[in-house]
Amino acid sequence: MKPETTARLYHRLAAALTGLPWSWLRALADAAAWLWRRIDARESRVTRRNLELAYPELSAAQRARLHRDVLRSTARQTLETLYLWTHAPAANLARHLRERHGQALYDAARASGKGVIVVAPHYGNWELLNQWLASRGPFAFVYAPPESPAGNAFLQLARGGDNVRQVRAEGAAVRQLFKVLKDGGTVAILPDQQPKNGDGVFVPFFGVQALTMTLVNRLAERTGATVLCAWCERTGPGLQFALHVEPAPKRIADPDPQTAATALNTGVERIARRDPAQYQWTYKRYSLRPPGSGEANPYATARHPH
């Protein structure tokens, strides 16, 4: 079966699932989160370790409650995303984006013609943010393509549409982003995942050294583009979200990569602290350690060495 055919089948199955009432889907997500905790799944283990590293000041009981809430939020976010991918973006925005803060700021930045870099942390639902960005005009974003051709075709189908340009995180990606910005366009970047060694610097994130991308400051410094932070925050038990767009920290475009990356992480951390349960704590943010530090991978155990 061709990847495109498989992708369309996956999309139809996802649409059938997300045709159920949201109260049912939410209950399904909560059951998945309970199961993750029960069997100590990867999502549960990684979240627990991240919370130990990022929130050492919390008691064991407080971290246990936050751990439960993060897993529940993560499972719900997964089904929210399938819902958003299988329903018309215009309808999603009309029904589910209940508040819009900073929309005029974004529109003004686009109108300036200098280019716009949208820093979008893994917080709330970033797929709804993508749909909102597309509603304001063309934009490009970088993504890591799945190894499966069918999985990649599914992402193209689910995330594609008017005004959306998906740039594969491969050799020519940076050049493509530079061109978009030089032409006065918009680039969206998810800034809080580990780059490859050599493509970032180690700076604090929640008080722990984390390899952090330098792509944002390189793009901003060389193009003069406006840098904004944006996110769609969950505001209720249903599919209810609030858009927020704010100026990025001033030093995010600093020519010194350490200074710029520190500002980037400060901005992401401030957003994540709004509601820690809505942040993506299931990702191994700290697995790479500073060279020469002697630190071991904090996620490695005898049973799960990687």
HUHU-V924254 format. One record per residue. N is the residue number from 1. SS is DSSP state (A for helix, B for strand, O for the rest). OMEGA is omega as a letter, one per 20 degrees, with the letter a starting at -180 (* if undefined). Layout:
n=[N | N]
ss=[SS | SS]
omega=[OMEGA | OMEGA]
This chain:
n=[1 | 2 | 3 | 4 | 5 | 6 | 7 | 8 | 9 | 10 | 11 | 12 | 13 | 14 | 15 | 16 | 17 | 18 | 19 | 20 | 21 | 22 | 23 | 24 | 25 | 26 | 27 | 28 | 29 | 30 | 31 | 32 | 33 | 34 | 35 | 36 | 37 | 38 | 39 | 40 | 41 | 42 | 43 | 44 | 45 | 46 | 47 | 48 | 49 | 50 | 51 | 52 | 53 | 54 | 55 | 56 | 57 | 58 | 59 | 60 | 61 | 62 | 63 | 64 | 65 | 66 | 67 | 68 | 69 | 70 | 71 | 72 | 73 | 74 | 75 | 76 | 77 | 78 | 79 | 80 | 81 | 82 | 83 | 84 | 85 | 86 | 87 | 88 | 89 | 90 | 91 | 92 | 93 | 94 | 95 | 96 | 97 | 98 | 99 | 100 | 101 | 102 | 103 | 104 | 105 | 106 | 107 | 108 | 109 | 110 | 111 | 112 | 113 | 114 | 115 | 116 | 117 | 118 | 119 | 120 | 121 | 122 | 123 | 124 | 125 | 126 | 127 | 128 | 129 | 130 | 131 | 132 | 133 | 134 | 135 | 136 | 137 | 138 | 139 | 140 | 141 | 142 | 143 | 144 | 145 | 146 | 147 | 148 | 149 | 150 | 151 | 152 | 153 | 154 | 155 | 156 | 157 | 158 | 159 | 160 | 161 | 162 | 163 | 164 | 165 | 166 | 167 | 168 | 169 | 170 | 171 | 172 | 173 | 174 | 175 | 176 | 177 | 178 | 179 | 180 | 181 | 182 | 183 | 184 | 185 | 186 | 187 | 188 | 189 | 190 | 191 | 192 | 193 | 194 | 195 | 196 | 197 | 198 | 199 | 200 | 201 | 202 | 203 | 204 | 205 | 206 | 207 | 208 | 209 | 210 | 211 | 212 | 213 | 214 | 215 | 216 | 217 | 218 | 219 | 220 | 221 | 222 | 223 | 224 | 225 | 226 | 227 | 228 | 229 | 230 | 231 | 232 | 233 | 234 | 235 | 236 | 237 | 238 | 239 | 240 | 241 | 242 | 243 | 244 | 245 | 246 | 247 | 248 | 249 | 250 | 251 | 252 | 253 | 254 | 255 | 256 | 257 | 258 | 259 | 260 | 261 | 262 | 263 | 264 | 265 | 266 | 267 | 268 | 269 | 270 | 271 | 272 | 273 | 274 | 275 | 276 | 277 | 278 | 279 | 280 | 281 | 282 | 283 | 284 | 285 | 286 | 287 | 288 | 289 | 290 | 291 | 292 | 293 | 294 | 295 | 296 | 297 | 298 | 299 | 300 | 301 | 302 | 303 | 304 | 305 | 306]
ss=[O | O | A | A | A | A | A | A | A | A | A | A | A | A | A | A | A | O | O | O | O | A | A | A | A | A | A | A | A | A | A | A | A | A | A | A | A | A | A | O | O | A | A | A | A | A | A | A | A | A | A | A | A | A | O | O | O | O | O | A | A | A | A | A | A | A | A | A | A | A | A | A | A | A | A | A | A | A | A | A | A | A | A | A | A | O | O | O | A | A | A | A | A | A | A | A | B | B | B | B | B | O | A | A | A | A | A | A | A | A | A | O | O | O | O | B | B | B | B | O | O | O | B | B | O | A | A | A | A | A | A | A | A | A | A | A | O | O | B | B | B | B | B | O | O | O | O | O | A | A | A | A | A | A | A | A | A | A | A | O | O | O | O | B | B | B | B | B | O | O | O | O | A | A | A | A | A | A | A | A | A | A | O | O | O | B | B | B | B | O | O | O | O | O | O | O | O | O | O | B | B | B | B | B | B | O | O | B | B | B | B | B | B | O | A | A | A | A | A | A | A | A | A | O | O | B | B | B | B | B | B | B | B | B | O | O | O | O | O | O | B | B | B | B | B | B | B | O | O | A | A | A | A | O | O | O | A | A | A | A | A | A | A | A | A | A | A | A | A | A | A | A | O | O | O | A | A | A | B | O | O | O | O | O | O | O | O | O | O | O | O | O | O | O | O | O | O | O | O | O | O | O | O | O | O | O]
omega=[r | a | a | r | r | r | r | r | r | a | r | r | r | r | r | r | a | r | r | r | a | r | r | a | r | r | r | r | a | r | r | r | r | a | r | r | a | a | a | a | a | a | a | a | a | r | a | a | r | a | r | a | a | a | a | a | a | r | r | a | r | r | r | r | r | r | r | a | r | a | r | r | a | r | r | a | r | r | r | a | r | r | a | a | a | r | a | a | a | r | r | a | a | a | a | r | a | a | r | a | r | r | r | r | r | a | r | r | r | a | a | r | a | a | a | r | r | r | a | r | r | a | a | r | a | r | r | r | r | a | r | r | r | r | a | a | a | r | r | r | a | r | r | a | r | r | a | r | r | r | r | r | r | r | r | r | a | a | a | r | a | r | a | r | a | a | r | a | a | a | a | a | a | r | r | r | r | a | r | a | r | r | r | a | a | r | r | a | r | a | a | r | a | r | r | r | a | r | a | r | r | r | a | r | a | r | a | r | a | r | a | a | r | a | a | a | r | r | a | a | a | a | a | a | r | r | r | r | a | r | r | a | r | a | a | a | r | r | a | a | r | r | r | r | a | r | r | r | a | a | a | r | a | r | r | a | r | r | a | a | r | r | r | a | r | r | r | a | r | r | a | a | r | r | a | a | a | r | a | r | r | a | a | a | a | a | r | a | a | r | r | a | a | a | r | r | a | a | a | r | r | a | a | a | a | *]
